Amino acid sequence: MAEEPTCPRCGCDLTLVRRAEVQARQFIVRAVHAWVRGDHERARTLARSALVLDNSLLGRGVLQCLEPPEGQDNWVIAHRSTEG
């Protein structure tokens, strides 16, 4: 989609769509910051919120990094304890 405020084909106002895309990117940035701080639950919540607004590849990738594999609820703790 072009960055114009209206659709060049039909003239539909895309302002709300643009705002949703911006907000989704902000949620992803906040999710990564929470992840770095070690607040993994908050990071997952923010990443999921971003995907509700814009189902982007970046959002899906961030969430995939944050989601524990099936049946491993303590994955982040176990993963971090095997590093270094």
C-alpha positions as CSV (number, residue, x, y, z in Angstrom):
1,M,0.0,0.0,0.0
2,A,1.3,3.4,-0.8
3,E,1.8,5.9,1.9
4,E,-0.9,8.2,0.7
5,P,-3.8,9.0,3.0
6,T,-6.4,7.8,0.4
7,C,-6.5,4.8,-1.9
8,P,-5.5,5.9,-5.4
9,R,-8.0,3.4,-6.9
10,C,-11.1,4.0,-4.9
11,G,-10.5,7.1,-2.9
12,C,-11.1,5.4,0.5
13,D,-9.6,7.2,3.5
14,L,-6.7,5.1,4.8
15,T,-5.9,7.2,7.8
16,L,-7.1,4.6,10.4
17,V,-5.2,1.9,8.6
18,R,-2.0,3.9,8.7
19,R,-2.5,4.7,12.4
20,A,-3.0,0.9,13.1
21,E,0.3,0.1,11.3
22,V,2.2,2.7,13.2
23,Q,0.7,1.5,16.5
24,A,1.6,-2.1,15.7
25,R,5.2,-1.1,15.0
26,Q,5.3,0.7,18.3
27,F,4.0,-2.4,20.1
28,I,6.7,-4.5,18.5
29,V,9.4,-2.0,19.6
30,R,8.0,-2.1,23.1
31,A,7.8,-5.9,23.0
32,V,11.5,-6.1,22.1
33,H,12.4,-3.7,24.9
34,A,10.4,-5.8,27.4
35,W,12.1,-8.9,26.2
36,V,15.5,-7.3,26.7
37,R,14.5,-6.3,30.2
38,G,13.5,-9.9,30.9
39,D,9.8,-9.2,31.1
40,H,8.8,-12.0,28.8
41,E,5.1,-12.1,29.6
42,R,4.8,-8.4,28.8
43,A,6.8,-8.9,25.6
44,R,4.4,-11.7,24.5
45,T,1.4,-9.5,25.3
46,L,2.7,-6.6,23.3
47,A,3.7,-8.8,20.4
48,R,0.2,-10.3,20.3
49,S,-1.3,-6.9,20.4
50,A,0.8,-5.8,17.5
51,L,-0.5,-8.8,15.5
52,V,-4.1,-7.9,16.2
53,L,-3.5,-4.6,14.5
54,D,-1.2,-5.7,11.7
55,N,-0.3,-9.4,11.0
56,S,3.2,-8.5,9.9
57,L,6.1,-10.9,9.3
58,L,8.1,-9.0,11.9
59,G,5.4,-9.3,14.5
60,R,5.0,-13.0,13.8
61,G,8.8,-13.5,14.1
62,V,9.1,-11.6,17.4
63,L,6.2,-13.6,18.9
64,Q,7.7,-16.9,17.6
65,C,10.9,-16.0,19.5
66,L,8.9,-15.3,22.6
67,E,6.5,-18.3,22.6
68,P,7.8,-21.4,24.4
69,P,7.7,-24.6,22.4
70,E,4.6,-26.7,22.9
71,G,4.6,-28.2,26.5
72,Q,7.6,-26.2,27.7
73,D,6.2,-23.4,29.9
74,N,9.5,-22.6,31.5
75,W,11.3,-22.5,28.1
76,V,12.8,-19.0,28.6
77,I,14.3,-19.8,32.0
78,A,15.6,-23.2,30.7
79,H,17.0,-21.6,27.5
80,R,18.8,-18.8,29.4
81,S,20.3,-21.2,31.9
82,T,22.0,-23.1,29.0
83,E,23.7,-20.0,27.5
84,G,27.3,-19.0,28.2
